[in-house]
Structure formats: structure tokens, C-alpha cells
Amino acid sequence: MEIGTVKPVNIEDELSTSYLEYAMSVIVSRALTDIRDGLKPVQRRILYAMDQLGLRANTSHKKSARIVGEVLGKYHPHGDASVYDTMVRLAQVFSMRYVLVDGQGNFGSMDADPAAAMRYTEARMSKIAMELLADIDKATVDFVPNFDDSLEEPSVLPAKVPNLLINGSSGIAVSMATNIPPHNLGEICDGIVVLIDNPRATLDDLMEVIKGPDFPTGGIIQGDEGIRKAFAEGQGRIVMRAKAAIEETAKDRLQITVTELPYQTNKATLMAKIADLAKTKKVEGISELRDESDREGMRIVIELKKEAYPRKVLNNLFNRTSLQSTFSVNFLALVDGQPKRLSLKESLQLFIEFRQRVITRRSRFDLKQAQSRAHILEGLKLALDNLDEVIRLIRASKTVEAAREGLKSHFKLSEAQAQAILEMALRRLAAMERQKINDEFAELLKTIAFLEDLLANPRKILFIIKEEVAEIKEKYGDPRRTLIVHGEVGDFSVEDLVPHEEMVVTVSQRGYVKRVPGSTYRVQQRGGRGIMGMGTRDIDEVRHVVVADTHDHILFFTSRGKVFRLKCHELPAEASRTARGTPIVNVMAMDSQDRITAIVKAPDLAPGCFLVMATTRGEVKKTAAEDFATVRNSGLIAMDLEEGDELVSALFTRNEDDVIMVSAQGKAIRFGVSILRSASRTSGGVRGMRVGLNERVVSMGAVLPDAFLLTMTENGFGKLTALSAFPRKGRGGMGMLAFRIGPKTGEVVAAAVVFPSQELMVVTEHGIVLRTAVGGEKSKERIAIQGRTSQGVSVKDLDPGDKVVSIAFYDGPEAEAARRSEESTSK
């Protein structure tokens, strides 16, 4: 080489230029997807090669090695591993929301198991992948030379479906990365229609139909703030959680069942992490871990120990494992060959503009083809109309060229028309064939007019796009898989996974608590024996019962005047109604020496609502309900009790209501809530009912219109008494007779204000439960309405040595049906 040909170059400039060229090559040719078809070059080449091989959804599968070889040899000479790995991902149902490759064989699993070698697997295009290549033969996209200029390949696919949005994408380029979540096809199609109908549509308008990402593995997205930010700015943080449920087992245990995982979670790694946390006691309460996944779906079972608190275990797993993970959205895509971060509206608008160009080019192609065919048919029609003359001219010609020139000059035909006449078969001279030519020509004229009008009015192309996306939605749309739970991330709880269900909550004398579905206890006639509701020991007895919805708050009052609050679904659920339950000290942070003396279901707290409490010694206290809106885990002081006294009843009521207190000796007193001053939580009460040394208050209820006072004795006798029989008095009196007790009836153990439409649940010391109607059409089906001085009727047939200890109420089938209807309507 001569010295004169050497060109000095600054090494810094050369490195900078070379690195920038390399960076752009990585960005454009490998890492980022094109906004138009949502594909990287290698993905596009795989699909195009499969199309050229004829491996469509309606053909048989072919060996993957054959497809990889086709792609390597013609379009992508970068190693077979990169091509096969890409094709494998396009076939994975847990990676792609809508798979583009229909694979046959082992294409990997959620445990990160590798796919079988390409010589063992087979593949073809999926049906939806064919929509990406629709009309590619109609000059809808540009073709560019392949790597050795021997062939041409499409620079982009026509893409009738918005692939980038429905399947998402991820990739790391030089100094930039993309991470786009998949979405639901039906929602994206609806969003396209919204934007076409209203180009000025806001993000709120679009989010009315596009709720958020929709991952192939399902799961839960917590909160919509991250979704909104990602849609608005192209960047956002989306919190994903597994779909987990707390279930009962046949062994009277609880288990956590995980059926859906966050997107891109490795199941094997997750299970190894859970096992390690259980082994090192970082998460306590796990007794066994199993993978029960099969062809029907994924299922991870986490069995819990008897004393475990399921909600606590699950929240610990959310905090410490990939059962909760974050998807960091970075909507970066190639727009006109340049990387650009896009909002949801921008990405939809760019896809619409791309489809406008595709349909315009397709229409021009179809118009040219139609015009060319119409031109030929016009010549054939002319020849058929002058058939004898045409035949005579052709027969008189010495050569084909002379015949062609003669037709052109005599009938003013073009080269193509004259050639078509010469090539016309004799069968076309039949009358039926002549009519077919006329019909085809008429149809072509209509097509030409339609296409010319379409190209002259670009607005009409938008209607074509709407029709196409509606067809795509109809053919490939499916229900959303990922649940979106609104609210802040910190507000998420297991409650979002808990269905509404009526539960019976019981607490025993020794402090065992449990909940079972109310449907466990069938309705029986008055006087029935009931069924076993709790297996108790000789030294234990059922003491308290309440019926509540799984989403209701329940207040637990203790012998020391403290109150604790839990959601019903947070209480241990038992597989068997005869199970003893779980020690309540394992459920909430109460002293082991303390015991529960009253439980009450808390309603939605409204302004002007009060909590009125009563003690066995007849004291009563009123406190604003909002003081109990927040109860810390360690509990709150609810009432300052005198020594030897216990809180026996609590209810939520309003200032204008009356309450009625009932004693074990069958006395009752009614007075207005307004005469009680509102006291602080830590104060004591005032005298509500005067009781003797051997007397005690057992219940207190709020007086309601059209309701009755139901009194129940320890020997199973009960009755209904009109509340009008108890006039309002001042507080502090001895009360008036409400139930005439005797040796046959025993003392009054409970009383409540009820409606005839409700159902009564009676619980005995031995854990026997009777569910019966308060009112009924037949006398033997209802509890009798009697005066104050009567002894009632037998409501519960008791076993020897057993006695009634508590009662609770259902709203009844009509009220329950109305409640469920209201819930479904609100949802």
C-alpha cells in the first residue's frame, strides 16, 4: 500500500462513530419492536418464512429445524439458537397473550424448563399470526433486499391486529430498554374504535374500554394509578400479585391455594423460595408445600399448621416472594426507524395511521387489478358482440401477429385485449359463459367505483378499519384474565379475593373461635333437636354466636372491658361444623388470661351513630361509634368496669332510638338512648337497670318498628312479645315482667329484638345448633306471640344436662336474596 493512501483518523472519533453505528444497529435490528407490526426483525423473518413455506394454521405442522434452516439460509444468518429461542417464545402460552406460533411438542414450561431440541418439535403459524401477514401480496408494505441481496423480505408486516399492544415486548438495547405489557385484544379493538370516532378522546375515555394490561398468566394488578401513569407517559410501575385463596381441607386444616402467578414468574424458583422461608422459619405456619399443576392449569398448595393465621402467612409470602412483583412499564418502540417513548393514545393513533396506509396501498393494488381485468373483459364483450366478424378476421390472417394487429386496428383494441381474444377458449362462446362475462364485468365496475370513491375519501378508510377490528375482536377476542383491584397498593388485602358469604361465628367459654358457612345448618321446625355445631370438651362450653357476612367487621369485647375488631373472613374457617376451632389468642393480640364476654357485628358507621354497652350488673354506657372506627391490633378500652362486673351486650343505635334491657329473672326495662350522655371510651357506665344481688342482665336490644322482643330460656323455651307491651321508662328502674320463669323454663339466657321474617339460631352448651324460622305459616313452624306474663313454647328440644347459652339471627331467605341482588348490581 502506498503511503499516500493512508488516512490519519483520530481514535476517539473512530470509536465514537463505530459505537454509535453499533448502538443503532442493536436498537433497530435486534432489541426494539416496530410500532406498526409489533415485531423485532427476527420475529418478522420467522413468520414470513413460515408463510413462504406454506405453514399456515390450516396446514400440517413441520419440523422446527426446517423452519430455522429456512430463516437462517434466507433472512437471518445470526445463529440457529437465536432463531429457535425466538420461535419457542412465540409459541409459549405463558409468555404470549396471543401465541403467534402453534407449537407441537415440548416448548418449555413456567418452571423455566428448556424446550426440546428443534429436531423434536414441530410448528406452524397460529390463526391470529396469519392476520399479521394478510394482504402482504398486494403491495401493502415495502420489501427490502435480504442480507446477500439474493432475495427480498418485508420491512414490516401489514398487521391487521395491533400486535405490539396485545402481546407486549421486552428488550435491552444500548443505553435504552423496552418493557411493554400485553393487553386484551377486545379492549384494544374497542380503544381503536373510540379513537376513530373521537380523535380528541382523552385518557379517561380510552380507559373506559382499555382497563389495563392483561397478562397471559392471569393474576391480579393492584391499583390503577400505575396503569394510568403508564398509559399517559409511557412509563409506570404496575404491582402484580398471584391469585391465592384460603381453603379448608378434609383434615380440618387450612391451606393457601395459588392458581395464577404474576407475569414472567418462575414457578420452580418461587416454590424453592417458599420452601426455604418455611425451613428457616422466616415465614411460620407452613406445614407442607406441593405443586399440583397439570394440563388443566397451575396449582400450588401451601398447607398450614393448625395454629397458623392464614392471612398473616399469605401477606408474609407476598412481601418475601415473587407472589407479588412489579412490572416496570417502558413503552419504547421504533417509530419511522427511531426509538420513541409512547403513550397509549399515541400508540393507538400510530397503528391507525399505519392501517390507513396499508388499506390505501391495498385499495390501489385492488383497483389496478380490477381495472386491468375490466379492460380485458371489455375487449371480450366486444368480441362476443361481433363474433362473426372477429372469426372472419382471424381466419383471414396468415399469422397470429397479423391477427392481433388486425383486431387492434379494426376494433380499436389494446395489445392485452387483442391477446385475450386470441386466447379465448371456444367454450366461452356458450350462452352461459357469455353471461358470466357480463356479470363479472358488472361486478368489477361496482368494485372499481367503490375503490375509487374510497381512495378519493380517506375518511371512509377509517370505517374500513373499524369494520376490520370488529371482525378481529369477534374472531379472536376472549375474556380478560388479569383482575384489576382498584385502590392504593397498601390498601390491598385478602378481602379482595373473598366472596360474600353468610357465616356463623362461635366462641367457646375457653376462647376457641371459628366460622362456618350458615348453609351448614338447615332450617328445622320449632322444637327440633338441631345438629352438632361444635365439638367441645367436658370443661368447655359454647358461649357466644353471631351471624355475619365474610366482609363484615366483628367486635369482640373482653371481661376486662377491652374491644378487638376483625373482619369475619380473617377468622379461622373450619372444614367441619363439629371442629372445636382455634384459640382466639392465636387470632388477635389479647391477653391469655382475658376472655370474650360479648361479640357484635359492626355496621357501616354513619354520623350520629352510637355504641351502647350493657353489663351484667345493669350498667349502661353510650359512646360515639366513630371512636371505634379504628381499633389497633392490641385492642382498645371500651368501658371501665367495676370489679366483678362484665360487659354482656353491645349494639349500634341512634340517639332517637329506644333500647330494652332484659335480665335472667325475666325482667325488662325500656328507655331512650337520648337520656344517656355520650361518654369517652375509657369512662364507666351509669345505672340502666336495677338488679338484685342474685340477678344479672343477659341482653340488650334496640327497639324497632314492627319488631318483637324474643326471649329465650336455658331450658329451650321462648316466645315473641310485642314491644308495645313495654312502655318507655326512665333508666335505673327494676323493670317489668317480660317472661314468667319457673323450674320448667329455667332462667332467661338471651333476648333480642327480631322480625317474623328472620330465622333464629339457638346454640347449647354442648355445641348443638338449631336453626328455625321466627315466623311461619303453620303454628308448629313459628314461635308463638304471647303476653308478658306467659312462659312461652318449646323452641329447642334439649338433651339431658344440656342447656341453651346463646342465640343469633339470620335475615331470612328473602332479605338474603335482596342483599345478594344489590351486591351483584353494585358490582
Long-range contacts (C-beta under 8 A, 24 or more apart in sequence): 22-174, 23-173, 23-174, 23-175, 26-173, 26-174, 27-173, 27-174, 27-176, 27-334, 27-339, 28-334, 28-337, 30-171, 30-173, 31-171, 31-172, 31-173, 31-177, 31-178, 32-169, 32-171, 32-173, 32-176, 32-178, 32-332, 32-333, 32-334, 32-339, 33-164, 33-169, 33-171, 33-178, 33-180, 33-333, 33-334, 34-156, 34-164, 34-333, 34-334, 35-164, 35-333, 35-334, 35-335, 35-340, 35-342, 35-347, 35-350, 35-351, 35-354, 36-156, 36-157, 36-159, 36-350, 36-351, 36-354, 37-132, 37-156, 37-157, 37-158, 37-159, 37-163, 37-164, 38-159, 38-162, 38-163, 38-164, 38-165, 38-166, 38-167, 38-169, 39-132, 39-156, 39-157, 39-163, 40-86, 40-169, 40-171, 41-76, 42-71, 42-76, 42-78, 42-82, 42-83, 42-86, 43-86, 43-90, 43-100, 44-153, 44-154, 44-156, 44-157, 45-71, 45-75, 45-76, 45-153, 46-71, 46-83, 46-86, 46-87, 46-90, 46-101, 47-100, 47-125, 47-129, 47-132, 47-133, 47-157, 48-75, 48-133, 48-136, 48-153, 48-154, 48-157, 49-74, 49-75, 50-101, 50-123, 50-124, 50-125, 50-129, 51-125, 51-130, 51-133, 51-136, 55-123, 55-124, 55-125, 56-124, 56-125, 56-130, 57-102, 57-124, 57-125, 57-126, 57-127, 57-129, 57-130, 59-124, 60-124, 61-102, 61-104, 61-122, 61-123, 61-124, 62-122, 62-123, 62-124, 63-118, 63-119, 63-121, 63-122, 64-103, 64-105, 64-118, 64-119, 64-121, 64-122, 64-123, 65-118, 65-119, 67-123, 68-118, 74-146, 74-151, 74-153, 75-146, 75-147, 75-151, 75-153, 76-147, 77-147, 80-118, 84-115, 84-118, 87-123, 88-115, 91-123, 93-216, 94-216, 94-217, 95-216, 95-264, 96-167, 96-182, 96-216, 97-166, 97-167, 97-168, 97-182, 97-183, 97-184, 97-185, 97-214, 97-215, 97-216, 98-126, 98-128, 98-161, 98-166, 98-167, 98-182, 98-185, 98-476, 99-126, 99-128, 100-125, 100-126, 100-128, 100-129, 100-132, 100-163, 100-167, 101-125, 101-126, 101-129, 102-126, 109-267, 110-217, 110-261, 110-265, 110-266, 110-267, 110-293, 110-298, 111-266, 111-267, 111-268, 112-266, 112-268, 112-269, 127-475, 127-476, 128-161, 128-476, 131-159, 131-160, 131-161, 131-472, 131-476, 132-157, 132-158, 132-159, 132-160, 132-161, 132-163, 133-157, 133-158, 134-158, 134-160, 135-160, 135-358, 135-362, 138-361, 138-362, 138-365, 138-366, 139-361, 139-362, 139-364, 139-365, 140-358, 140-361, 140-362, 140-365, 141-358, 141-361, 158-358, 158-362, 159-354, 159-355, 159-358, 160-355, 160-468, 160-472, 161-185, 161-472, 161-476, 162-188, 162-189, 162-192, 162-348, 162-351, 164-333, 164-347, 164-351, 165-347, 165-348, 165-351, 168-213, 169-333, 173-339, 176-332, 176-339, 177-330, 177-332, 178-330, 178-331, 178-332, 178-333, 179-327, 179-328, 179-329, 179-330, 180-329, 180-330, 180-331, 180-332, 180-333, 181-213, 181-215, 181-230, 181-238, 181-263, 181-327, 181-329, 182-213, 182-214, 182-215, 182-216, 182-263, 183-210, 183-212, 183-213, 183-214, 184-210, 184-211, 184-214, 184-477, 184-478, 184-480, 184-481, 185-472, 185-473, 185-476, 185-477, 185-478, 186-473, 186-477, 186-478, 187-211, 187-214, 187-480, 188-348, 189-469, 189-470, 189-472, 189-473, 189-477, 190-473, 191-344, 191-348, 192-348, 192-351, 192-352, 192-465, 192-466, 192-469, 193-466, 193-469, 193-470, 195-345, 195-348, 195-349, 195-352, 196-352, 196-462, 196-465, 196-466, 199-349, 201-345, 203-228, 203-231, 203-232, 203-343, 203-344, 203-345, 206-231, 206-344, 206-345, 206-348, 207-231, 210-344, 211-480, 211-484, 212-238, 212-482, 212-484, 213-238, 213-327, 213-482, 214-480, 214-481, 214-482, 215-240, 215-262, 215-263, 215-481, 215-482, 216-263, 216-481, 217-260, 217-261, 217-262, 217-263, 217-264, 217-265, 217-298, 217-481, 218-243, 218-259, 218-260, 218-261, 218-481, 218-482, 218-483, 219-243, 219-260, 219-261, 219-262, 219-263, 219-482, 219-483, 220-260, 220-482, 220-483, 220-484, 220-485, 220-496, 221-482, 221-483, 221-484, 221-485, 222-485, 222-487, 222-489, 222-492, 223-485, 223-486, 223-487, 223-488, 223-489, 223-491, 223-492, 224-484, 224-486, 225-488, 226-329, 227-484, 230-329, 230-331, 230-344, 231-343, 231-344, 231-345, 232-343, 232-344, 233-341, 233-343, 234-329, 234-330, 234-331, 234-332, 234-341, 234-342, 234-343, 234-346, 235-328, 235-329, 235-330, 235-331, 235-341, 236-328, 236-329, 237-326, 237-327, 237-328, 237-329, 238-326, 238-327, 238-328, 238-329, 239-324, 239-325, 239-326, 239-489, 240-324, 240-325, 240-326, 240-327, 241-318, 241-323, 241-324, 241-492, 242-323, 242-324, 243-483, 243-497, 244-314, 244-323, 244-494, 244-497, 245-497, 246-310, 246-311, 246-314, 246-494, 246-573, 248-573, 248-574, 248-575, 249-303, 249-575, 250-575, 251-575, 252-574, 252-575, 252-576, 252-579, 253-287, 253-303, 253-304, 253-305, 253-306, 253-575, 254-304, 254-308, 254-310, 254-572, 254-573, 255-301, 255-302, 255-303, 255-304, 256-301, 256-302, 256-304, 256-310, 256-313, 256-314, 256-317, 257-299, 257-300, 257-301, 257-302, 258-298, 258-299, 258-300, 258-301, 258-302, 258-323, 259-297, 259-298, 259-299, 259-300, 260-298, 260-481, 261-298, 261-322, 261-323, 262-322, 262-323, 262-324, 262-325, 262-327, 263-327, 265-322, 265-325, 266-322, 267-291, 267-293, 267-298, 267-300, 269-322, 270-300, 270-321, 270-322, 270-323, 271-300, 273-320, 273-321, 273-322, 274-302, 274-317, 274-321, 277-316, 277-317, 277-320, 277-321, 282-320, 283-313, 283-316, 283-317, 283-320, 284-308, 284-313, 285-309, 285-310, 285-312, 285-313, 286-313, 306-582, 307-582, 307-583, 307-586, 309-572, 309-586, 309-587, 310-494, 310-572, 311-493, 311-494, 311-570, 314-494, 315-494, 352-462, 352-465, 355-465, 355-468, 356-458, 356-461, 356-462, 356-465, 359-461, 359-464, 359-465, 360-455, 360-458, 360-461, 363-451, 363-454, 363-455, 363-461, 364-455, 366-447, 366-451, 367-448, 367-451, 367-452, 367-455, 370-444, 370-447, 370-448, 370-451, 371-448, 372-416, 373-440, 373-444, 374-441, 374-444, 374-445, 374-448, 375-414, 375-416, 375-417, 376-416, 376-417, 376-420, 377-437, 377-440, 377-441, 377-444, 378-417, 378-441, 379-411, 379-413, 379-414, 379-416, 379-417, 379-418, 379-420, 379-421, 380-417, 380-420, 380-421, 380-424, 380-428, 380-437, 381-437, 381-438, 381-441, 382-411, 382-413, 382-417, 383-407, 383-411, 383-421, 383-424, 384-428, 384-429, 384-434, 384-437, 386-411, 387-429, 390-421, 394-422, 494-569, 494-570, 495-551, 495-567, 495-569, 498-550, 498-551, 498-569, 499-550, 500-549, 500-550, 500-551, 500-820, 500-823, 501-549, 501-550, 502-547, 502-548, 502-549, 502-810, 502-816, 503-547, 503-548, 503-549, 503-550, 503-568, 503-571, 503-573, 504-533, 504-545, 504-546, 504-547, 504-761, 504-769, 504-808, 505-545, 505-546, 505-547, 505-548, 505-554, 505-568, 505-571, 505-599, 506-533, 506-534, 506-542, 506-544, 506-545, 506-581, 506-763, 507-542, 507-543, 507-544, 507-545, 507-556, 507-584, 507-596, 507-599, 508-534, 508-536, 508-540, 508-541, 508-542, 508-543, 508-580, 508-581, 509-540, 509-541, 509-542, 509-543, 509-595, 510-537, 510-539, 510-540, 511-583, 511-584, 511-585, 511-595, 511-596, 512-540, 512-580, 512-581, 512-582, 512-583, 512-584, 513-571, 513-572, 513-581, 513-582, 513-583, 513-584, 513-587, 513-596, 514-571, 514-572, 514-573, 514-574, 514-579, 514-580, 514-581, 514-582, 515-568, 515-571, 515-572, 515-573, 515-574, 516-573, 516-574, 516-577, 518-547, 518-810, 520-577, 521-577, 521-761, 521-769, 521-770, 521-771, 522-771, 523-759, 523-771, 523-772, 523-773, 524-770, 524-771, 524-772, 525-772, 525-780, 525-781, 526-772, 526-773, 526-776, 526-780, 526-781, 526-782, 526-783, 526-793, 526-794, 526-795, 527-780, 527-793, 527-794, 527-795, 527-796, 527-797, 528-770, 528-772, 528-796, 528-797, 529-768, 529-770, 529-796, 529-797, 529-799, 530-762, 530-764, 530-768, 530-769, 530-770, 530-771, 530-796, 531-577, 531-768, 531-769, 531-770, 532-577, 532-578, 532-767, 532-768, 532-769, 533-577, 533-578, 533-763, 533-767, 533-768, 533-769, 534-577, 534-578, 534-579, 534-580, 534-581, 534-767, 534-769, 535-578, 535-579, 535-580, 535-767, 536-580, 536-765, 536-766, 536-767, 537-580, 540-580, 541-765, 541-766, 541-805, 542-763, 542-764, 542-765, 542-766, 542-767, 542-805, 542-806, 543-596, 543-805, 543-806, 544-596, 544-598, 544-599, 544-806, 545-599, 545-761, 545-763, 545-806, 545-807, 545-808, 546-599, 546-600, 546-601, 546-808, 547-601, 547-761, 547-808, 547-809, 547-810, 548-601, 552-601, 552-602, 553-601, 553-602, 554-599, 554-600, 554-601, 554-602, 555-599, 555-600, 555-601, 555-602, 555-628, 555-631, 555-650, 556-584, 556-588, 556-590, 556-596, 556-598, 556-599, 557-596, 557-597, 557-598, 557-599, 557-600, 557-613, 557-638, 557-647, 557-650, 558-590, 558-594, 558-595, 558-596, 558-597, 558-635, 558-647, 559-594, 559-595, 559-596, 559-597, 559-646, 559-647, 560-591, 560-594, 560-641, 561-637, 561-638, 561-639, 561-640, 561-641, 561-647, 562-590, 562-594, 562-635, 562-636, 562-637, 562-638, 563-628, 563-631, 563-635, 563-636, 563-637, 563-638, 564-588, 564-589, 564-590, 564-631, 564-635, 565-602, 565-628, 565-631, 577-769, 578-767, 588-633, 588-635, 589-633, 589-634, 589-635, 590-635, 597-646, 597-647, 597-648, 598-647, 598-648, 598-649, 598-650, 600-649, 600-650, 600-651, 600-652, 602-628, 602-652, 603-652, 605-629, 605-652, 608-654, 608-655, 609-652, 609-653, 609-654, 610-652, 610-653, 610-654, 610-655, 610-673, 610-678, 611-638, 611-650, 611-651, 611-652, 612-650, 612-651, 612-652, 612-653, 612-659, 612-673, 612-676, 612-700, 612-702, 613-638, 613-639, 613-647, 613-649, 613-650, 613-685, 614-647, 614-648, 614-649, 614-650, 614-661, 614-685, 614-688, 614-697, 614-700, 615-639, 615-641, 615-642, 615-645, 615-646, 615-647, 615-648, 615-685, 615-697, 616-645, 616-646, 616-648, 616-696, 616-697, 616-698, 617-642, 617-644, 617-645, 617-691, 617-696, 617-697, 618-661, 618-663, 618-687, 618-688, 618-689, 618-690, 618-691, 618-697, 619-645, 619-684, 619-685, 619-686, 619-687, 619-688, 620-659, 620-661, 620-676, 620-685, 620-686, 620-687, 620-688, 620-689, 620-700, 620-731, 621-676, 621-679, 621-683, 621-684, 621-685, 621-686, 622-673, 622-676, 622-677, 622-678, 622-679, 623-678, 623-679, 623-680, 623-681, 624-678, 625-652, 627-680, 627-681, 628-681, 636-681, 637-681, 637-682, 638-681, 639-681, 639-683, 639-684, 639-685, 640-682, 640-683, 640-684, 641-684, 642-684, 648-696, 648-697, 648-698, 648-699, 648-700, 649-697, 649-698, 649-699, 649-700, 650-700, 651-700, 651-701, 651-702, 653-702, 657-702, 657-703, 658-702, 658-703, 658-728, 659-700, 659-701, 659-702, 659-703, 660-700, 660-701, 660-703, 660-709, 660-723, 660-726, 660-751, 660-753, 661-688, 661-689, 661-697, 661-699, 661-700, 661-735, 662-697, 662-698, 662-699, 662-700, 662-701, 662-709, 662-711, 662-738, 662-739, 662-748, 662-751, 663-689, 663-691, 663-695, 663-696, 663-697, 663-698, 663-735, 663-748, 664-695, 664-696, 664-697, 664-698, 664-747, 664-748, 664-749, 665-695, 665-741, 665-747, 665-748, 666-711, 666-737, 666-738, 666-739, 666-740, 666-741, 666-747, 666-748, 667-695, 667-734, 667-735, 667-736, 667-737, 667-738, 668-709, 668-726, 668-735, 668-736, 668-737, 668-738, 668-751, 669-726, 669-729, 669-731, 669-733, 669-734, 669-735, 669-736, 670-703, 670-723, 670-726, 670-727, 670-728, 670-729, 671-728, 671-729, 671-730, 671-731, 672-728, 675-730, 675-731, 676-731, 686-731, 687-731, 687-732, 688-731, 688-732, 689-731, 689-732, 689-733, 689-734, 689-735, 690-732, 690-733, 690-734, 690-735, 691-734, 698-748, 698-749, 698-750, 698-751, 699-748, 699-750, 699-751, 699-752, 701-751, 701-752, 701-753, 702-753, 703-753, 704-753, 704-755, 706-755, 707-753, 707-754, 707-755, 708-753, 708-754, 708-755, 708-756, 708-785, 709-738, 709-751, 709-752, 709-753, 709-754, 710-751, 710-752, 710-753, 710-754, 710-760, 710-774, 710-783, 710-807, 711-738, 711-739, 711-748, 711-750, 711-751, 711-792, 712-748, 712-749, 712-750, 712-751, 712-762, 712-795, 712-804, 712-807, 713-739, 713-741, 713-745, 713-746, 713-747, 713-748, 713-749, 713-792, 713-804, 714-746, 714-747, 714-748, 714-749, 714-803, 714-804, 714-805, 715-744, 715-745, 715-746, 715-798, 715-803, 715-804, 716-762, 716-794, 716-795, 716-796, 716-797, 716-798, 716-803, 716-804, 717-744, 717-745, 717-746, 717-791, 717-792, 717-793, 717-794, 717-795, 718-760, 718-783, 718-792, 718-793, 718-795, 718-796, 719-783, 719-784, 719-785, 719-786, 719-790, 719-791, 719-792, 719-793, 720-754, 720-756, 720-774, 720-783, 720-784, 720-785, 720-786, 721-785, 721-786, 721-787, 721-788, 722-785, 723-753, 725-787, 725-788, 726-788, 736-788, 737-788, 737-789, 738-788, 739-788, 739-790, 739-791, 739-792, 740-789, 740-790, 740-791, 741-791, 742-791, 744-791, 745-791, 745-792, 746-803, 749-803, 749-804, 749-805, 749-806, 750-804, 750-806, 750-807, 752-807, 752-809, 754-809, 755-812, 756-782, 757-811, 757-812, 757-814, 757-815, 758-809, 758-810, 758-811, 758-812, 758-815, 759-809, 759-810, 759-811, 759-812, 760-795, 760-807, 760-808, 760-809, 761-807, 761-808, 761-809, 761-810, 762-795, 762-796, 762-804, 762-807, 763-804, 763-805, 763-806, 763-807, 763-808, 764-796, 764-798, 764-799, 764-802, 764-803, 764-804, 764-805, 765-802, 765-803, 765-805, 766-799, 766-801, 766-802, 768-798, 768-799, 768-802, 770-795, 770-796, 771-810, 773-812, 774-809
